[in-house]
Each structure stands twice: as structure tokens, then as C-alpha cells.
Amino acid sequence: MKRLHGITGAAALGALLAGARPARAEIAIGGDFDVALPLGQVPAQTYLATGAGFDFRLGYRFGIAYQPLWITPEIAAGYTDLSAHLIRVRPGVRVAFGRLVIPWAQVHIGYGWASFDPAGTADPMGTTPFVSAGGLAFDSGVGVDFAVIRRLQVGAHLGYDIVNVGQVDAHTPSWRAKWINAGFNATFLL
């Protein structure tokens, strides 16, 4: 009887190993273009106006075996012009599900720099010199991609972004650049 259990166990292990499929992994290079709308500004402190921006993403996409689930640790770097110039570099992760229609969610946290007019949008001539400060940058977003061909995905996204600018000097109060963005993205898989 013990011998039968050993043979059955060995056969089950052999069947599992024979049917195992390795996880798929590939390099993901992506780009986003979006329109940005500022949030949470108080009337006395309006440094931001509607603008646009772009991001570049580089990551390594892992496919979970037997599932259309993709996890991509990545680094994103980008520029957004909201009357204040914002540059951000942030590592993060993107999780996607699907083969042809691919909904996804992402989150990044890193560092951002802001260069802005301390007089804010109330300075129509732009004669005040810009000041700069940096701080923690965070973004999260959701979107849907479509697999155009096996190595190219295009889609649309919606996101929420924050750069904690802080206080530049005694005359400029501490503030956070907050905005939502909507736009288009593309990802190439190598």
C-alpha cells in the first residue's frame, strides 16, 4: 500500500511539472500625453492653471502563468506645464488584466520639482522671476489599453497627481500642486 501511495504521488508531481508553464516577462517602454486640470487652489494662492504634460515609462512586465494578469514595476519621468513647470521622477507599479482589452491601475511615488511665479496667475506680465522648490511626488491612475498588435498597446487614462512643493521662502507659503489629468498612452513591449 505504501508503494502505491509513492507511485501515485510521483505521478501527480510529474503531471504538475510537465504542465507547468513559466511566467512571461518583457521590457515595457511607454509614453503618456495628457491634459491637466488643477485642484484645490485657494484664491490667495493660485500658482496653477490648465495645462498639458507628458510622461515616459520604462519597466519590466511580468505575466502570471495561466492568467491574463500583468504586473509591471516601472520608473516614470515626466513634465507638466500648469503655469508652474513640474518635473517628476518616480518609481511605481502598474497592474493590468486582459489580452485584447486591458484595464489597468498604477501608482508611483518619488520626487518632483516645481518652478513657478510667486505672484501666481495674478501676474499677467510674468515680470516676477520664477522660484523653484522640490518635494515628494505621488500619482495614481486608471486606464484601458487595446492590444493593436502583439507588441503595441494604445489606450486612454485618468489620473490624480500631487507634488508637495513646500515653502520656498518667507514670502511664499507652503503649498501642494494637485491636479487631475486625462489623456492617451502607448506602450511598446520588447
URFEN-V634298 format. One record per residue. PHI is phi in degrees with one decimal (999 if undefined). PSI is psi in radians with two decimals (* if undefined). Layout:
phi=[PHI;PHI]
psi=[PSI;PSI]
This chain:
phi=[999;-62.4;-64.6;-64.8;-63.9;-63.9;-67.4;-63.9;-62.9;-65.4;-67.5;-65.9;-64.4;-62.1;-65.7;-65.2;-69.3;-68.8;-91.4;-68.2;-124.0;-69.4;-67.3;-93.7;-140.2;-155.6;-78.1;-116.9;-117.9;-136.7;-143.7;-127.7;-126.8;-147.2;-102.2;-118.8;-122.5;-67.7;-128.7;61.5;-93.8;-94.9;-55.3;-77.8;-138.1;-113.9;-92.9;-115.0;-139.0;-56.1;-156.2;-143.6;-162.7;-146.4;-135.0;-114.9;-126.5;-136.5;-153.9;-125.2;-90.8;-105.4;-99.6;-78.7;-58.0;66.0;-132.7;-85.4;-111.1;-124.4;-119.3;-126.0;-69.6;-148.8;-120.3;-120.5;-135.8;-161.3;-132.1;-134.0;-109.9;-122.4;74.0;-93.4;-95.2;-118.0;-119.1;-133.7;-131.2;-153.7;-79.5;-174.3;-142.8;-123.9;-120.3;-128.8;-139.3;133.5;-116.9;-101.0;-106.4;-125.7;-71.7;-148.0;-137.4;-142.8;-148.8;-136.1;-142.3;-166.4;-126.8;-134.7;-118.7;-125.8;-119.4;-146.5;-83.2;-63.7;-79.7;74.1;-74.0;-78.9;-103.3;-68.4;-82.7;67.3;-84.0;-76.1;-66.8;-71.6;-118.0;-129.3;-157.4;-136.3;179.9;-61.4;-119.2;-139.1;-148.8;-140.9;-165.2;-134.8;-169.2;-138.3;-111.7;-124.2;-78.3;-72.0;-134.0;-55.9;-104.0;-134.6;-124.1;-126.6;-173.2;-130.1;-146.7;-136.7;-141.9;-128.9;-131.4;-139.7;-125.4;-82.5;-75.5;79.3;-104.8;-81.0;-150.7;-67.3;-92.2;-111.5;-69.9;-64.9;-153.5;-121.6;-85.4;-124.9;-157.9;-107.7;-136.5;-138.5;-176.3;-118.4;-142.8;-141.6;-133.6;-103.9;-110.9;-109.0]
psi=[-0.71;-0.65;-0.67;-0.70;-0.72;-0.74;-0.75;-0.76;-0.76;-0.66;-0.71;-0.73;-0.73;-0.71;-0.70;-0.77;-0.61;-0.56;-0.09;2.45;2.31;2.66;2.57;2.46;2.50;2.76;2.37;2.15;2.15;2.86;2.54;2.48;2.29;2.82;2.38;2.42;2.11;2.65;2.72;0.64;2.45;2.61;-0.58;-0.17;1.34;1.54;-0.24;2.61;2.92;2.42;-2.78;2.88;3.10;2.74;2.58;2.44;2.46;2.19;-3.11;1.94;2.15;2.27;2.31;2.28;2.39;0.15;2.53;0.84;2.25;2.29;2.20;1.73;2.33;2.92;2.35;2.43;2.42;3.02;2.38;2.33;1.89;0.73;-0.64;2.49;2.12;2.19;2.30;2.48;2.16;2.26;2.73;-2.84;2.54;2.33;2.21;2.71;2.14;3.02;-0.88;-0.84;2.11;1.60;2.58;2.85;2.60;2.76;2.42;2.57;2.30;-2.38;2.49;2.62;2.46;2.33;2.11;2.82;2.04;-0.34;-0.17;-2.78;-0.07;-0.03;1.43;-0.44;-0.36;0.58;-0.33;2.31;2.52;2.60;2.79;2.62;2.81;2.91;-2.96;2.35;2.43;2.48;2.65;2.70;2.88;2.76;-3.11;2.30;2.75;2.26;1.77;-0.91;3.05;-0.61;0.09;2.22;2.36;2.67;-2.91;2.72;2.86;2.33;2.92;2.27;2.55;2.38;2.09;1.69;-0.63;-2.83;2.19;-0.85;-3.05;-0.39;-0.24;2.06;2.76;2.43;2.88;2.33;2.03;2.38;2.78;2.66;2.67;2.44;-2.81;2.65;2.78;2.53;2.26;2.37;2.20;*]
